[in-house]
Amino acid sequence: MPGPIGNKHAVGNDGGRPTTYKPEYVGKVFEYLQWCKDNPIVIQEKTRTTAERGMSDQVKEEVSERPPSVAGLSVWLKMPRTTLQAWAERNDEFSAALEHLEGIQEQMLVEKGYSGAGNPRFNQFILSARHGYREKTEQDITSGGKPLVIPSELIGKHEADPSAGGHSK
């Protein structure tokens, strides 16, 4: 819906204030990537064990590098994700910076998968939803590795016989 009459911010963009892209936002993407490295995630896992003296709680801490994401960048910059995506559509440098960010995220998830770290289901979900990975099932619709051969007399009979489900002409 267009803005009210006289609203100069809505001219040419169907409403709302236009976003102001600045080339320094490319650098902000790389600052965010560094922030992710400098601010790891600390995961605390509490376990309860029984010992001779009774129950005891133990806390195990695991430090993991923070995976970057466009959603995380959006929060870090205090800007809507849709704005970042619109900038990427109109600016090649910013688009390349976001692709680099997503490449780092993909690499981290793949490496966690290889090493057995992290939650395998979550890693699989993100890789399929954001990075195009798919589980592949091979199906062999051949006869012993050879193509199926359907005799032509069966094909002709099928088309001519309405009871066989074919279409008559």
C-alpha positions as CSV (number, residue, x, y, z in Angstrom):
1,M,0.0,0.0,0.0
2,P,1.5,3.4,-1.0
3,G,2.1,6.0,1.7
4,P,-0.2,9.0,2.3
5,I,-0.3,11.8,-0.3
6,G,2.6,14.1,0.2
7,N,4.8,11.5,1.9
8,K,8.1,12.0,0.1
9,H,9.6,8.9,1.8
10,A,7.1,6.6,0.0
11,V,7.9,7.9,-3.5
12,G,9.0,4.9,-5.7
13,N,9.1,2.3,-3.0
14,D,5.4,1.6,-2.3
15,G,5.6,2.9,1.3
16,G,8.0,3.2,4.2
17,R,11.2,5.0,4.5
18,P,13.8,3.9,2.0
19,T,16.8,2.0,3.3
20,T,20.1,3.8,3.2
21,Y,22.8,1.4,2.2
22,K,26.4,2.5,2.8
23,P,29.5,0.7,1.4
24,E,30.9,0.4,4.9
25,Y,28.2,-2.2,5.7
26,V,30.4,-4.7,3.8
27,G,33.0,-4.1,6.5
28,K,30.3,-4.5,9.2
29,V,29.7,-8.1,7.9
30,F,33.4,-8.9,8.5
31,E,33.3,-7.2,12.0
32,Y,30.3,-9.4,12.8
33,L,32.3,-12.5,11.7
34,Q,35.2,-11.4,14.0
35,W,32.7,-10.8,16.9
36,C,31.4,-14.4,16.4
37,K,35.0,-15.7,16.8
38,D,35.6,-13.5,19.8
39,N,32.3,-14.4,21.6
40,P,32.0,-18.2,21.6
41,I,28.9,-20.0,22.8
42,V,29.3,-21.6,26.3
43,I,27.1,-24.7,26.6
44,Q,26.4,-25.9,30.1
45,E,25.4,-29.5,30.6
46,K,24.2,-30.5,34.1
47,T,24.4,-34.1,35.1
48,R,23.4,-35.8,38.3
49,T,25.5,-38.7,39.6
50,T,25.1,-41.0,42.5
51,A,28.2,-41.6,44.7
52,E,28.8,-43.2,48.1
53,R,27.8,-40.0,49.8
54,G,24.6,-39.5,47.9
55,M,23.6,-37.5,44.8
56,S,25.8,-34.9,43.3
57,D,25.3,-32.5,40.5
58,Q,28.1,-31.7,38.1
59,V,28.2,-29.0,35.5
60,K,30.2,-29.6,32.3
61,E,31.0,-26.6,30.2
62,E,31.7,-26.8,26.5
63,V,32.9,-23.8,24.5
64,S,31.9,-23.7,20.9
65,E,32.6,-21.2,18.2
66,R,29.5,-19.1,17.5
67,P,28.3,-19.9,14.0
68,P,27.5,-16.8,12.0
69,S,24.1,-16.3,10.4
70,V,22.2,-13.6,8.5
71,A,19.7,-13.6,11.4
72,G,22.6,-13.0,13.8
73,L,24.0,-10.2,11.6
74,S,20.5,-8.7,11.5
75,V,20.3,-8.6,15.3
76,W,24.0,-7.4,15.6
77,L,23.3,-4.5,13.2
78,K,19.9,-3.9,14.6
79,M,18.4,-4.0,11.1
80,P,15.7,-6.2,9.7
81,R,16.8,-9.3,7.8
82,T,14.7,-8.2,4.8
83,T,16.7,-5.0,4.6
84,L,20.0,-6.9,4.4
85,Q,18.5,-9.2,1.8
86,A,17.3,-6.2,-0.3
87,W,20.8,-4.6,-0.1
88,A,22.3,-7.9,-1.2
89,E,20.0,-7.9,-4.3
90,R,21.1,-4.4,-5.3
91,N,24.8,-4.4,-4.3
92,D,27.3,-7.0,-5.5
93,E,29.9,-6.4,-2.8
94,F,27.4,-6.7,0.0
95,S,25.9,-9.8,-1.6
96,A,29.4,-11.4,-1.8
97,A,30.0,-10.5,1.9
98,L,26.7,-12.3,2.9
99,E,27.7,-15.3,0.7
100,H,31.0,-15.4,2.5
101,L,29.2,-15.4,5.9
102,E,26.9,-18.2,4.7
103,G,29.9,-20.1,3.4
104,I,31.5,-20.0,6.8
105,Q,28.3,-21.1,8.5
106,E,28.1,-24.1,6.0
107,Q,31.7,-25.0,6.6
108,M,31.2,-25.0,10.4
109,L,28.1,-27.2,10.2
110,V,29.8,-29.7,7.8
111,E,32.9,-29.9,10.0
112,K,30.8,-30.4,13.1
113,G,29.0,-33.2,11.3
114,Y,32.2,-34.9,10.4
115,S,33.6,-34.6,13.9
116,G,30.3,-35.7,15.6
117,A,30.1,-32.4,17.4
118,G,26.8,-30.5,17.8
119,N,23.3,-31.7,17.3
120,P,23.2,-33.9,14.1
121,R,19.5,-33.2,13.5
122,F,19.9,-29.5,13.8
123,N,23.0,-29.5,11.6
124,Q,21.1,-31.5,9.0
125,F,18.1,-29.2,9.2
126,I,20.2,-26.0,8.7
127,L,22.3,-27.6,5.9
128,S,19.1,-28.6,4.0
129,A,17.1,-25.5,4.7
130,R,19.8,-22.9,4.1
131,H,22.5,-24.5,2.0
132,G,20.7,-26.9,-0.4
133,Y,21.9,-30.2,1.0
134,R,19.5,-33.1,0.4
135,E,19.5,-36.7,1.5
136,K,19.9,-38.7,-1.7
137,T,18.3,-42.1,-2.2
138,E,19.4,-44.1,-5.2
139,Q,16.6,-45.9,-7.0
140,D,17.3,-48.5,-9.7
141,I,14.3,-48.8,-11.9
142,T,16.0,-51.2,-14.3
143,S,16.2,-55.0,-14.6
144,G,19.5,-56.2,-13.2
145,G,21.2,-52.9,-14.0
146,K,19.9,-53.0,-17.6
147,P,17.1,-50.8,-19.0
148,L,13.6,-52.2,-18.9
149,V,12.3,-53.2,-22.3
150,I,8.6,-53.2,-22.9
151,P,7.5,-55.1,-26.0
152,S,5.8,-52.8,-28.5
153,E,2.9,-55.2,-28.9
154,L,2.0,-54.6,-25.2
155,I,2.3,-50.9,-25.6
156,G,-0.1,-50.9,-28.6
157,K,-2.5,-53.3,-26.9
158,H,-2.6,-51.1,-23.8
159,E,-3.5,-48.0,-25.8
160,A,-6.2,-49.7,-27.9
161,D,-7.9,-51.5,-25.0
162,P,-10.0,-49.1,-22.9
163,S,-10.3,-51.7,-20.1
164,A,-6.5,-51.6,-19.7
165,G,-6.8,-48.0,-18.7
166,G,-5.5,-46.6,-22.0
167,H,-7.1,-43.8,-24.0
168,S,-8.8,-44.6,-27.2
169,K,-8.5,-42.2,-30.1
